[in-house]
Amino acid sequence: MRVVVSSLLGFSLICSTAWAVESAPAPTPAVAPAAQATTATPPPQTTPQTLPANKPGTVPATKLDANGLPLETKPLTAEQIAKNKAVQDAKVKALVKDQATRLQQLEKANLDALAQNQELQLKNDSLGVQVQVLQSERSAQMFLYGAATIAVGVLLGFLIASYVYTKRRRQW
């Protein structure tokens, strides 16, 4: 029991230290390829010496302009906020419209598939009936072949028996 408790305690300490290290995602500037080719200065590199002392292993998040350089954070004006909200609303409406058209297409495809499924089920049922009819015809045909074989056998038996009987009679 002591071994299990101590191993669980050690495992939880290892996991907690592994999760304590934060990693910031690498900034990906939205720059056109031509603008990237014209910039001669590389983005600033952070080293462990330049990190803040209170949070080791973290990189402060900054906004970047079109050239990949950090921007100063300025409060947005009411006009900019309204403009951003209108852009977001337009994006949401476009997504909703796109989803609605996709939904209609999926519903149409679903109805087509259901109709085709029903047709195939009907065809499958009719083919099943045809198979049963053919099997019963085959069994009836085999019965007739068997009856004909027995009749021919009996007839041959009588002919051979009568021939043998008449041949023995002549010998007497």
C-alpha positions as CSV (number, residue, x, y, z in Angstrom):
1,M,0.0,0.0,0.0
2,R,2.9,2.4,0.9
3,V,4.5,1.7,-2.5
4,V,1.3,2.5,-4.4
5,V,0.7,5.8,-2.4
6,S,4.4,6.9,-2.8
7,S,4.4,6.1,-6.6
8,L,1.1,8.0,-7.1
9,L,2.5,10.9,-5.2
10,G,5.7,10.9,-7.2
11,F,3.7,10.6,-10.5
12,S,1.5,13.6,-9.6
13,L,4.5,15.7,-8.7
14,I,6.1,14.9,-12.0
15,C,2.9,15.6,-13.9
16,S,2.4,18.9,-12.1
17,T,5.9,20.1,-13.0
18,A,5.5,19.1,-16.6
19,W,2.2,21.1,-16.9
20,A,3.7,24.1,-15.1
21,V,5.9,25.0,-18.1
22,E,3.9,27.3,-20.4
23,S,4.7,27.6,-24.0
24,A,3.5,30.5,-26.1
25,P,2.6,29.8,-29.7
26,A,4.9,31.2,-32.3
27,P,3.6,34.4,-33.8
28,T,2.4,34.0,-37.4
29,P,2.2,37.4,-39.1
30,A,-0.4,37.7,-41.8
31,V,2.0,39.2,-44.4
32,A,1.9,38.9,-48.1
33,P,4.9,37.1,-49.7
34,A,6.1,40.2,-51.4
35,A,6.2,42.1,-48.1
36,Q,8.1,39.2,-46.5
37,A,10.7,39.4,-49.3
38,T,11.3,43.1,-48.8
39,T,11.8,43.0,-45.0
40,A,15.4,42.8,-44.2
41,T,15.1,42.6,-40.4
42,P,14.3,39.2,-38.8
43,P,11.7,39.0,-36.1
44,P,13.2,39.6,-32.6
45,Q,14.4,36.4,-30.9
46,T,13.8,35.9,-27.2
47,T,16.5,34.2,-25.1
48,P,16.2,32.9,-21.5
49,Q,18.1,36.0,-20.3
50,T,15.5,38.4,-21.8
51,L,12.5,36.7,-20.2
52,P,10.8,38.2,-17.2
53,A,12.1,36.9,-13.9
54,N,8.6,36.2,-12.4
55,K,7.5,33.7,-15.1
56,P,10.4,31.6,-16.5
57,G,9.8,29.9,-19.8
58,T,7.0,32.2,-21.0
59,V,7.1,34.7,-23.8
60,P,4.9,37.9,-23.5
61,A,2.2,38.0,-26.2
62,T,2.4,41.1,-28.4
63,K,0.3,42.2,-31.4
64,L,2.2,42.4,-34.7
65,D,1.7,44.8,-37.6
66,A,1.9,44.0,-41.3
67,N,5.7,43.9,-41.2
68,G,5.9,41.6,-38.2
69,L,6.9,44.3,-35.8
70,P,5.2,44.7,-32.4
71,L,2.5,47.3,-32.1
72,E,1.6,49.4,-29.2
73,T,-1.8,48.5,-27.8
74,K,-4.2,51.4,-28.3
75,P,-7.8,51.5,-27.1
76,L,-10.2,51.2,-30.0
77,T,-12.5,54.0,-30.8
78,A,-16.3,53.5,-31.0
79,E,-16.1,53.7,-34.8
80,Q,-13.5,50.9,-35.0
81,I,-15.5,48.8,-32.6
82,A,-18.6,49.2,-34.7
83,K,-16.6,48.5,-37.9
84,N,-15.1,45.3,-36.3
85,K,-18.6,44.2,-35.1
86,A,-20.1,44.8,-38.6
87,V,-17.3,42.7,-40.2
88,Q,-17.8,39.9,-37.6
89,D,-21.6,40.1,-38.2
90,A,-21.0,39.8,-42.0
91,K,-18.7,36.8,-41.4
92,V,-21.2,35.1,-39.2
93,K,-24.1,35.8,-41.7
94,A,-21.9,34.3,-44.5
95,L,-21.1,31.3,-42.4
96,V,-24.8,30.8,-41.5
97,K,-25.8,31.1,-45.1
98,D,-23.1,28.7,-46.2
99,Q,-24.2,26.2,-43.5
100,A,-27.9,26.6,-44.6
101,T,-27.0,25.8,-48.2
102,R,-25.0,22.8,-47.1
103,L,-27.8,21.7,-44.9
104,Q,-30.2,21.9,-47.9
105,Q,-27.8,20.0,-50.1
106,L,-27.4,17.3,-47.4
107,E,-31.2,17.1,-47.0
108,K,-31.7,16.7,-50.7
109,A,-28.9,14.1,-50.9
110,N,-30.5,12.3,-48.0
111,L,-33.9,12.2,-49.6
112,D,-32.4,11.0,-52.9
113,A,-30.5,8.3,-51.0
114,L,-33.7,7.2,-49.1
115,A,-35.7,7.0,-52.4
116,Q,-32.9,4.9,-54.0
117,N,-32.7,2.7,-50.9
118,Q,-36.5,2.1,-51.1
119,E,-36.2,1.2,-54.8
120,L,-33.4,-1.2,-54.1
121,Q,-35.3,-2.8,-51.3
122,L,-38.3,-3.4,-53.6
123,K,-36.0,-4.8,-56.3
124,N,-34.3,-7.0,-53.7
125,D,-37.8,-8.3,-52.6
126,S,-38.8,-9.1,-56.2
127,L,-35.5,-10.9,-56.9
128,G,-36.0,-12.9,-53.7
129,V,-39.4,-14.0,-55.0
130,Q,-37.9,-14.9,-58.3
131,V,-35.3,-17.0,-56.6
132,Q,-37.9,-18.9,-54.6
133,V,-39.9,-19.5,-57.8
134,L,-36.9,-20.8,-59.6
135,Q,-36.0,-23.1,-56.7
136,S,-39.4,-24.6,-56.6
137,E,-39.4,-25.1,-60.3
138,R,-36.0,-26.8,-60.1
139,S,-37.3,-29.1,-57.3
140,A,-40.4,-29.9,-59.4
141,Q,-38.2,-30.6,-62.4
142,M,-36.0,-32.9,-60.3
143,F,-39.1,-34.8,-59.1
144,L,-40.2,-35.3,-62.7
145,Y,-36.7,-36.6,-63.7
146,G,-36.8,-39.0,-60.8
147,A,-40.3,-40.2,-61.7
148,A,-39.3,-40.7,-65.4
149,T,-36.2,-42.6,-64.3
150,I,-38.2,-44.9,-62.1
151,A,-40.8,-45.5,-64.9
152,V,-38.0,-46.3,-67.4
153,G,-36.4,-48.6,-64.9
154,V,-39.6,-50.5,-64.3
155,L,-40.3,-50.8,-68.0
156,L,-36.9,-52.1,-68.7
157,G,-37.2,-54.5,-65.8
158,F,-40.4,-56.0,-67.2
159,L,-38.9,-56.3,-70.7
160,I,-35.8,-58.0,-69.5
161,A,-37.8,-60.3,-67.2
162,S,-40.2,-61.3,-69.9
163,Y,-37.3,-62.0,-72.3
164,V,-35.5,-64.1,-69.8
165,Y,-38.7,-66.0,-68.9
166,T,-39.6,-66.7,-72.6
167,K,-36.0,-67.9,-73.2
168,R,-36.1,-70.4,-70.3
169,R,-39.5,-71.7,-71.5
170,R,-38.1,-72.5,-75.0
171,Q,-35.3,-74.4,-73.5
172,W,-37.6,-77.0,-71.9
